[in-house]
Amino acid sequence: MRRARGFTLVEVLIVVAVITILTSVAWPSYSRYVKRGYRAAAQQFMMDISSREEQYLLDARAYTAALDGTGLNLVRQGWTCSATTCGNANYDITVTATAGPPPGYTINATAKAGQVSDGDLSLNNLGTKTPANYW
């Protein structure tokens, strides 16, 4: 008599149970990691806008709210920019310029889709970043 080769039903169910447990533990951690990555990308873009605003101030002696070719001329892969807003699937970024004196600006990133639970981000010309726990 030859013994049949293969897996028993119990062995297959044990493997499925182990994979299910590992997935239920790993998935929330992975989701948080992805959200932090999207937030970091938005923060980096906001810092780039801040740098361009300072350069624009030196040239024009005022800040601008225009993000297109008439203002900061922003182009970034993964982001679509119009005259007043740059956005992707997770954030919409806008700039509000104040004439002063002294002149100033505020960069706001409004969370959308899966990032809503993180809340909105803000950065101004004085370097104040809110909410502080996300920067």
C-alpha positions in Angstrom: 0.0 0.0 0.0 1.3 3.4 -0.9 0.7 6.4 1.2 -0.8 9.4 -0.6 1.2 12.6 -0.7 -0.4 16.0 0.0 -1.9 18.2 2.7 -4.7 17.3 5.0 -7.6 19.6 5.5 -6.5 20.4 9.0 -3.0 21.4 7.9 -4.5 23.8 5.3 -6.9 25.3 7.8 -4.0 25.9 10.2 -2.0 27.7 7.5 -5.0 29.9 6.6 -5.6 30.7 10.3 -1.9 31.8 10.8 -2.0 33.9 7.6 -5.2 35.6 8.8 -3.8 36.4 12.2 -0.6 37.8 10.7 -2.6 39.9 8.2 -4.9 41.3 11.0 -1.8 42.4 12.9 0.2 43.8 10.0 -2.5 45.7 8.1 -3.2 48.5 10.6 0.5 49.1 11.0 1.0 49.3 7.2 -2.0 51.7 6.9 -0.5 54.1 9.4 2.9 53.9 7.7 1.2 54.8 4.3 -0.7 57.7 5.9 2.6 59.1 7.4 4.2 58.9 4.0 1.4 60.8 2.3 1.6 63.5 5.1 5.4 63.7 4.7 5.0 64.3 1.0 2.5 67.1 1.6 4.8 68.7 4.2 7.8 68.5 1.9 5.7 70.2 -0.8 4.6 72.9 1.6 8.3 73.5 2.6 9.1 73.9 -1.1 6.3 76.4 -1.5 7.6 78.3 1.5 11.1 78.5 0.0 9.7 79.7 -3.3 7.6 82.3 -1.5 10.8 83.7 0.1 12.5 83.9 -3.3 9.5 85.6 -4.7 9.6 88.1 -1.9 13.1 89.1 -2.8 12.2 89.6 -6.4 8.7 91.2 -6.1 8.8 92.7 -2.5 5.6 90.8 -1.8 4.3 87.3 -1.4 2.0 85.7 -3.9 -1.0 83.4 -3.7 -0.6 82.3 -7.4 0.8 78.8 -7.7 0.9 78.7 -11.5 3.2 80.3 -14.0 2.1 83.9 -13.0 3.4 83.3 -9.5 5.5 80.5 -8.1 5.3 78.3 -11.2 5.0 75.0 -9.2 5.4 71.7 -11.0 5.7 68.5 -8.9 5.1 64.9 -10.0 1.9 63.6 -8.5 0.4 67.0 -7.9 -1.9 69.0 -10.2 -1.5 72.8 -9.8 -3.9 75.5 -10.9 -3.8 79.2 -10.2 -4.8 78.9 -6.6 -4.6 75.2 -5.6 -2.2 72.3 -5.9 -3.8 68.9 -5.1 -3.4 65.2 -5.3 -5.6 62.3 -4.0 -4.8 63.1 -0.4 -4.3 66.8 0.1 -5.3 70.2 -1.5 -2.7 72.9 -0.8 -3.6 76.6 -1.0 -1.6 79.8 -0.2 -3.1 82.9 1.3 -0.9 86.0 1.0 -1.3 89.2 3.1 -0.1 92.5 1.9 1.0 93.7 5.3 2.9 95.6 6.7 4.7 93.3 7.2 3.8 91.0 4.3 3.0 87.4 5.1 1.6 84.1 3.9 -0.1 81.0 5.1 0.1 77.7 3.4 -2.8 75.3 4.2 -3.0 71.6 3.3 -6.6 70.4 3.5 -6.8 66.6 4.1 -9.1 64.5 1.9 -9.9 60.9 1.3 -8.0 58.6 3.8 -6.0 61.5 5.3 -9.0 63.2 6.9 -8.4 61.6 10.2 -5.0 63.3 10.3 -6.5 66.7 9.9 -5.3 69.8 8.1 -1.7 71.1 8.0 -0.6 74.7 8.1 2.7 76.7 7.7 3.2 80.4 7.7 6.0 82.9 6.8 7.2 82.9 10.5 7.8 79.1 10.3 4.8 78.3 12.6 3.7 74.7 11.8 0.3 73.5 13.0 -0.7 71.0 14.3 2.7 70.7 16.0 2.3 67.0 16.7 2.2 66.1 13.0 5.3 68.1 12.0 
